[in-house]
């Protein structure tokens, strides 16, 4: 399960959870990972990444709420952690033969 805590306008922290990552979202994650490697911290790239996080969590928060609620000191680490987590989960599902692992 993915989980992220974002600071709200009123100063409280709200936690959002997502327990399902679709194949389409996996593809989107790979695209975002590639974009980040190629374009790094460009403002347009960050806008795309914020929208991606909103999508990952089922639009429970807006891209603006993600940007405003994430601690800037932890932003890049958080982004990379979730991208790697999503891609890693798919990789873990594959056995050594390249087929889906039922366990």
Helices and strands as residue ranges (DSSP letters): E 2-7, E 13-18, H 23-39, H 43-56, H 63-69, H 75-92
